[in-house]
Amino acid sequence: MATRIAMVAGEASGDLLASHLIRAIRQQVPEAQFYGIGGPKMQAEGFDALWPCERLAVHGYVDALKRYRELSGIRKALLRRVRQERPDAFIGVDAPDFNLWLEGRIRSSGIPAIHFVSPSIWAWRGGRIKGIARSVSHMLCLFPFEPALYEKAGIPVSYVGHPLADVFPLVPDRAAARELLNLPTDCRIVALLPGSRQSEVRNLAGTYIETARLLAERHDDLGFVVPLATRETRALFEQALHAADADELPIRLLFGHAVEAMTAADVVLVASGTASLEAALLKRPMVISYRIGKWQYRLMKRMAYLPWVGLPNILCNDSVVPELLQDDATPQALADALDRWLNDADACAELALRFDALHRELRQDTAGRAAAAILPYLNRSPEWKPSRQPA
C-alpha cells in the first residue's frame, strides 16, 4: 500500500515550503501520496488539494472572527477524513492557530503529527509550548536557537535551517539586479519596503516618503525604489506620494521585485518581518521600522521576551542593525540611521561578514533535513502510539 501523508499549508509561503518538502520526501518514498489543504505549488508536485490554501487566509482579528464558522467547518471536515483514512502521518506547515488544534486531535488518534515551522514562542506567548507538547509528535525548526526550547519541554525536535538561506546565493549579484530593474550604476540606491499588507503601507508610506525627502536633500546621488506586493498597496503608496506633494523625488515604484530591489540597493529601510531576514541574507545594511495601533503595540510589548523585533538582531543575538518602532520611527530618526550606513563603508563591510556567517548557519538543505526527520514516522510499526495524549 502506498504511503499517504495528509498536509495543511495555509498561505503562499507555506505552499512553497510544503512543495519542496513533498519533492524531498518523494526522493526517498517515490510512491508517497499527499492530500489535504494546499496551494498551486503543492498541486504542481501532485498534491491532492481538498481545499485550496486561500480558503484559510484571514486578514486581521476581525476577519478571523467573521470567518470562524467557515474555517472551523473546514478543519473539522479534514479531521473526520484523516481519522477515517488513517494516513501514515500528518504534517502541518506553519499556520499554528489552525494546525495545532488539528494536530492534537490527529495525534490522539494514533497518527503522528509533525509541525513544520516553530511558532514564535521565543518572542511572545511562550506558554503555548505546553499545548504544543500535547499536540505534536515532532517539531521542525527553522532557527538554530529554537530546538533547545522544545528539548527542555521534552518535545522531539529537529533543526532544519531556513529555506531562504538555501535559495539565496551567498554572494548576491548586485550588477545583475540593477540591470534587471534598469537602475543606473552611477548613483546609490535606497530600497524602501513599507510591508506587504495594506495596513502596513497605510501606517508607513507617509513616513517613508518624508524620510526619502530628507535623504534627497542631503545627497544628490540617491535614488529610491519601492517594491509593492499588490495593486492595492501600490495605490495606497501613490496616494501618499500625492498627499505629500512628492512628485519631484526620485522614487520609483515597482510591482513586486522586492528581493531584486534589496539586492540592487546600497541600504534598505524595511518594515519588520521576513523581508528583514531577506535583506540580511542579501548582506544589506538596513534600518528596521514598524508602526501598529497603540493598544496593540502596548499589548505586544508587554508580552514580548526579547529586546528586538527584527530577525537579523534576534538571530545574531546582538543589535547589529537599528530598530526604530512606533513613535521612534520619525522621518528624521530614520534618515539619520540610514545616513550612518551611507557614510560608513567599513561598518557596512563588517555587517556583511556577520550576515555571511548567519547565512551559512541557516543554509542546511531545509527540505532534505525535514524529510529525513519525517521518514522514521512513516516507517513506524502498527503498534506505534503517541507518547502524550492531548487534553
N, C-alpha and C positions, 0 to 999 in steps of 0.2 A: 504494500500500500504506500502511496506517495506521502511524503512528509507535507503536512499542512500547517501553515502559520497564519494566525489572524493578526491584523495590524490596524492601528489608528494613527494617522498623521493629520493634524488639524489646520495647517496653514502651508503657505508656499515653501517656507524654509524646511518644515518637517517633511514635505513631499520630496524635496531634493535629497535630504538626508536619508530618508527611507528608501528612495530609489537606488542609492549607492549601496545600502545595506542589502537590499534584495539581490543585487548583482553579486555582491561578495558572498552571500550565503549560497547562491546557486553555483558558484565556482566549486564549493565543497559538496553541495547536495543538489545536483542538476535537476532532479525530478521535483524539487520543492515547489509547492503551490502556495500562493499568498492571496488573502482576501480581507475585506473589512472596509475601512474608510480611508480614502487616499485621493491623490491628485493625478494630474496628467503625466507627470514624470514617473510615478509608480506604475501607472497603467501602461506606459511605454515599455516597462520591464515585465509585463504580463500579469500585473496585479489586477484582481477582480474587485472593482470598486462597487460595493453595495450602495454606498452613498459617497458623493464627491466631498472632498475635504472642505470645499467652500461652504458647505452646509453648517460647519462648525464655527465659521468666522463670526466673531462678535466685535463690536466697536464700543468699548466702554461698559461701565456697570449698568447703565440704563438699558442699552441694547441687550445685554445678557439677561436682565430681568424680564424684558419683553419676550424673549425667545426661550425662556426657561422650559416651558412645557414642550416645545418642539424638540429642543436638544435632549431633554430628559427622555422623551419618547424614542429618539434615535438610539440613545445609549442603552435603554432597556431592551429594545428590539435586538441590538447586536449582542447583548449579554445572553438573551434567550438562545440565539442561534449558536453562539460559541459553546454554551453549556450542552446544547443538543448535539452538535457535531464533534465536540471534543478535539480540537486541533492539538498538534504537538506542543505548541507554545503560543502565547500572546505577546506582542511587542507594542507598547505604547510609545510613540515618538513625540516627545515634548508634550504640549497641551496638558499640563498636570491637573488642572481643575476638572477636565473631562476624563482623563485616563486613569488617575489614581483611584477614583471611586470604582471604575470598571475593573481595574487590575486586582483590587482587594477581593471582589466577588468572584472573579475568574480563578484567582489563586486558591480561594477557599473551596473551589470545586475540584481541586487536584490538578489544575493545569498551570504550568509555570508562567509567571507574568513578569516580563522584563521591561524596565522603563529606560528609554534611551534619551538622555539629556537630563541631568540633575536639575530639579528646581533650585532656585537661588536661596537655599536655606542659609547660606553663609552671609547673605546680605540682609535678609529680614525674614520674619516668620519661621524662625528656627524650630519652633515647637512642632512643625509639620513632620519632623523626622519620626516621631512616634507613630503617626498614621502611615508614613511610608514604610516603616518596618513591618506593619501589619499587612501591607498591600503588595509589596513587590518581592519577587524571588531573587532579582538581581538588578542592580543599578549600574548603568553605563554613564561615566562622567567624562565631560569634555575638558575639564581643567585639572591640573595636577594636584592642587591643594584640596580637592573635594573628597577623594576616597577616604582620607583619614576620618572625616566626619561620619561617614557611613560605617567604617570599620569599628569605630567607638560604639556605635549603636547596634553592632552585630549584624549588619546588613551586608550580604555578599555584593561586592562592588568591583568594577574594573575601570581603570583609566584608559581611555581610547584616543585621547588627543582631540584637536578641533579640526573639523573638515576644511575650514577655510585655510588652515595652515598647509594642508595638502595641495589645495588648488592654487594658492598664490605662489608665484616664483620667489625664491629667496632674494633675487636681485631684480626689482621691477624695471621695466623698460620705459623710462620717462620720455625719451625722444619719440618712441612709437606712439605713446599715449597722446602726446601733443600733436603729432601728425594726424592721428585718427580724429581728434577733435578740432583739427585745423586751428590750433593755437600758435601764436607767434613764439619764436625761440629767443627773441631778444628782449623779453620782459619777464618779470616774476609774476607767478600766478597764485592767487589765494582762492582755495575752494571753500565755498560756504554751503554747509549741509544742515538745513534747519529741521530735518526729520522727514519721515515718510507719511506721517499721519496729518490730517487736516488741522487737528488741534495744535500739533506742534508747530506747524507753519504759521498759524494764526498768532501763536504766542511769541514766536521768534523772528518772523520776517522783518518787521519794522526795526527791531534792534540790530539785526544783521546788516540791513541796508545803511543804517546810520554808522555802524562800525566801518563798513566799506567806505563811506564818505570821509570819515576821519583819516583812514589809511591813505586814501587817494590824495588827500590834502598834504600828507607828509611825504609821499613817494610819487614821483611822476612815471615810474616804470612798472606799476602794478596793474594787473588785470584780474577780474573776478569771474569765477564760473559757479553756477548754482544748479546742480542736478536735482530735478524734481521727479518724483515717482509716478505721479498721475496728472491727468488734465486738471483735476480739482485743485491739487496743491500748486500747480503752475498758475492757475487762475488767481489763487489767493496771493501768491508772491507778486504777480503782475499788478494786482490791486494795491498791494503795499508799496510797490515802486511808484505807482501813480500818485498815491496819497502823500508820499514823501517828496514828490517833485524831483525824482532822482534819475530822470532820463539822460542826464549828462554823464552819469557814472559809467565806467567801462565794465558793466555787468552783463554777462551772457548767460541766458537760461538754457538748460539742456533738458531734453526728455530722457530720463534715466541716465545711464553712463556715470553713476556715482563712483564706481571703482576707477574708471578711466580718469575722471576728474581729479580724484585724490592722487592717482599715480602721476598725473601731469603737474600737480601743484607743488609749490615751494613750502606752503604752510596751509593747514586746514583748520577751519572753525566748524565744529561738529556738535550736534546735539548728542547727548549721552545715549549709548545703545550699541548695537552690533557694529554700526559704522565706525565707532571709535576703535574697535578691535581691528577692523579692516584697515584703518589708517595706520595702526601700529604695525600690522603685517606688511604694509607698503613702506614702512620705515619713514613715515612723515611726521615732522613736528606738528603739534596740534594744540588747540585750546578747546576744552570740553565745556559746553554750557547746557543749561536746561532751565525751563520755566514751566511750572504747572500751577494749578489752583492753590491758593494759600492754605486752605484747610487740608487738602490732600498732601501738600508738602510737609505741613506740620506733623501729620499722621505718619508719613513715610520716614521722616527724620527721627521721630520718637521710636519707631520700630527698627531702625537700621542698626547694624552691628559694626560696620566698617567706617573709617573716616573718609572713604572715597565712594563715588558712584560710577566712575569711569573704569571700564575693564582694563585699559592699559595700566593704570595705577594699581588696581586690585591685583592683577597678575604679576606685576613687578614688585608688589608689596612696598611701594615707595611712591612719593609724589613726583613722578617723572614728567608729568605734563600738568599745566594749570587746569583747575576746575572752578568755573565761575557759575554759580547757581542762583536762581531766584532773583532777589534784589541786587545781588552782586554782579549779575550779568548785564551791566550797563554798557552802552557803546564805548564810552571812554575806557573802562576797565578791559573790555575785550580787545580794543585796538592796541592798548598798551601791552597786553600779554602777547598778542600776535607780533607786535613790533619787536619784542625781545627776541623772538625766534628769527625774524627777518634780519636782525642786526648782529646775530651771533652764530657764525658758521661753525665754530668749534663746538658749541652746545648742541647744534643740530647733528653734527657728526657723532658726538658722544651718545646722543639719544638713539641714533640709527644702530649703533652697536648693541645697545640694550635691547632694542626691538628685534635685532637679528637673533640674539640669544633666545629671546622669547619665542620667536618663530620656530626655531629648531626644536625647542622643548615641546611645542604644541604639534609639531609635524610627526604624526605617529601612524599614518595609514589608518585613519579612523574607521572606515568601513571594514577593513580587514580585521582589525583588532576587535571590533564589535561582533563580527561574525564568529570569531574564534571563541569569544566569551559565551555566545549563544549556543554553539554547537553541542556542548555537553547536555543541555536541556532537551535537545532534540533526540538524543540517544539514550534517554532515561529508561529505566526498567518500568514494567507495568505497575510495580509496587510503589513508584515514586509518590511521595506525599509532601505537601508543604510543611516547612519547619514551624511556621506560625499560622494561626488562624486569625483573620481579621475580626475585629469586634463588630 
